[in-house]
């Protein structure tokens, strides 16, 4: 099960790192989505092992309203990127090594109104994976955008823990009355995992972003892609994959448009 006492670390320019605990007070924040269309970048950044990964982030800092990272480490270079581009980063530490935290991180242009963090231990190696839900205001709308960022457990026999991890996230998502994005590294490397993933997301009416076969250069293992984007209450404009050597995964760049007449 996810640990109930999870927390989030928040980084932003000119501020000390902030510890966000469950039931953090909700504040009225500026809308994240102010126009009808917006882009997101989804990327397993490979613990920033390759020096040019920050350069890739810089290229898309002004193009993506949301950057969803997996295996993000709180190195000086990444924190400097967040500060320099006046971003807000919410980070769920899966573990800490030599004072550096690692886990999923969602980087945005405005503060979320709600935040939920989760951790799940790998069944075999016992190193946790993390997940994060952030909810943002939409301009001129009573609805809000829910964004879920996940790094799924990888090393397990069977799919019990895999199902458990995703199901806990979906329980929060299905309660949300508004547009939703669920994205990250799902480690869906087996037929059993992939089938289960599609079964679970379709149960709450999330649709997959489909990438053209000609450009599908997503990271694969055992012939199956690991990175996915699912959504509802939005219209899909474009879906691209950025070829890079800055990580062992290629980033996904997806452009959405607000759906004025969503059907759930």
N, C-alpha and C positions, 0 to 999 in steps of 0.2 A: 504493500500500500504506500501511497505518497505520505510522507511525514506531514503531520498537521502543523508543526511549528517551522514551516519554511519561511524564509525571508528574502527580500530583494535589496540589492544595493543600487542606489541611484547616483549617477554621475552627470553633472552639468557644469557649464562654464562658470567660473568665479564662485563656485560653491564647494564646500567640503562634501565628501561622500556622505550620503544620507541612508540610514538604515530604515527600510520600509517593512513594518511588521503587519501581520493580518489585522484587518479592521482599521487600516490607516485612514485618517479623516479624509473625506472627499472634499475637494475644492472646485470652484468654478474656474475652468481653464479656457484658454482660447481654442477655437476649433482647430483640429488637425487638418480636416478636409474642408477647404474653402472654395474649391472649384469642383466642377462635375467629374473631372478625371484626375487620377493620381497613379503613381507608380510605386512598386515595392521591389526591394532587392532581397533575395533569400540566399544565404551562403554559409556553408560549413567552412570556416576559415582556417581549419587545420592547425589550431593552437598558435597561429601566426608564426609558424616555423619558417616560412619563406619571406624574405625581406621585402618583396614588392607588394605584399597583400594590402598594406596601408595605402599605397599608390592607387590601387584599384578602388578602394573605398573613396578616396578623394575624387576620382573621376565621376562617381555617381552620387556624391554628397548632395548636390543641388538638383539631381534628377529624380531621386527617390524620396518620397515622404516618409517611408518606413524602410529601415534596414534590419532584417532579421538574421542574426548571426548564431551559429552553433559552434561550439568549441572556442568561444571567445575568451581570451585571457586578458586580465586587467594590467597589461603592460603599459609602460609610460607612453609608448608610441600610439597605442589605441586611445588612451585617455587624452593625449594631446590632440588627436584627430577630433574627438568629441568636443573638446573645448574650443578648438580653433574654428570649427564650423558651427558653433553655437547650438549643438545638438543636446538632446536629453537621452540618456541611456539607462535603461532598467535591466539589471543583470541578476540572474539567479545562480549563485555559486553552487556548482555540483560538488566541488572539492577545492581545497587550497593547498598549494605546494610552494614552499619558500616565499610565502607572503603574496603570491599571485593567485587570484581566484580564477576559476575556469567554469564555464557553463553557457547557457543560452543568454543572449543579449538582444534586446529590441531597442533600436535607436530611432528617435523620432524628432519632429520639429516642435512638438508641444507636449505638455504633461498629460498623462492619462487621468481620467476621473476615478477609475477603479483598477485594481491590480491584484492578481492571484498568482502565487508561485507554488511550484510543485517539484518534488524530487523523488526519484525511484532508484533503488540500488540494482546494479547489474546482478542477476542471479548467481553467476559463476565467479566473476572477478570482484564483485562487491563494491566496485567504484560507481558512484551515483551518476545518473543522467538527470538533467533538469528540464523544466518546461515553464512557460510564462504566458499568462493572459493579461493583456492590457486593453482598456476600453477608452475610446477617444470621442470627443464631441464632433459633430458635423455641423457646419455652418447652415443656418436657416432650417434646421431640422430638429425635431424632438428625439429622433433616433440617434444612436451612437454606433460607432464602428468597433466591433470586437476583433482583436488580433491575437491569435494563439501561435506561439513559437515553441517548437518541440524538437528535442533530440531524443529519439526513441532508444530504448535498451537494445543492445546489440547481441550479447553473448547469452543465449538461453537455450535450454532444451524444451521444445514445445513452445506454445504461444501464450501460456497462462499469464505471465508477468507482462508480456507485450500487450495483450488485450487489456489487462488491468490498468496499465499506464495510460493508454489512449482513452479508455472508457472514462477514467476520472476527469480527463480534460473535456470530453464530450458532454459529460453531465453538466458542466458549467455552460458550455456553448448552447445546449438545447434550451436553456432558460432565457437566452438573450433574444429580445425582440428588436432586431435590427440587422444590418449587414455584418457578415462574418468572413474573416480570412483565417484559415488554419494552414500553417506552412512549416517546413523544416526538413531535417534529415530523419526520415522514418525507418531507416535500416530495414526496408522491406525486401530483403535479399532472397527470401524463399517464396515458393508458390503459396504456401500456407499463410505466411505473413501478409503477402500482397493481397490475397483474397480476403483475409480478415480485415485488413485496412479499408478496402473498398466497401466491404459489408458494413463496417462501423460508421464510416462517414456518410454513406448513403442513408443510413437509418435516421439521420437528422437533416437530410436533404442538402448535404454539401455536395457540390459538383467539383470534379477535378479540372484543373487547367491542363489541357492537352497540348503537347508540343509537337510540332511537325516532325515527322519521321526523318526528314532531310536534315533537320538541325538538332535532333535530340542527342546532345553530347553530355547529358547528365552523367554524373558519377554512377557507375554500375558495379554490382558485385553478383557473381553467378548469373550474369546476363540480365539482371533486373535493376532498374533505377532506384536510387535511395532517397532522392530529394523530390518533394511534391508540394504543390499548392492546391488547396481546396477552398471553395468559396460559396456563398449564397447571398442573395439580396444585392448583388452587384452585376454589372455587365462587363464581360471580358473584352478588352480592346486588342491588346497584343501580348504575346508570350515569347520571350527570347531567352537564349542561353548564351552567356558570355564565355568565350573560350579564353582560358588563362592558365599560366603555369604558377600563379601565386598561391595556389592551394591544390590539394588532391581532388577537390570538388570544383566544378564550374558554377558560377553564380547564376541564379534565375532572376530575370528582370521581367516583371509582369505589370501591365498597365490595365487598370480598372476604370470603370465609369459608374457613377452612382445610378442606381436603378430607381426611378421615380415611382414605379409601380411594382414593387417586389411581390413575389408570390412564394410563400413558405409552405 
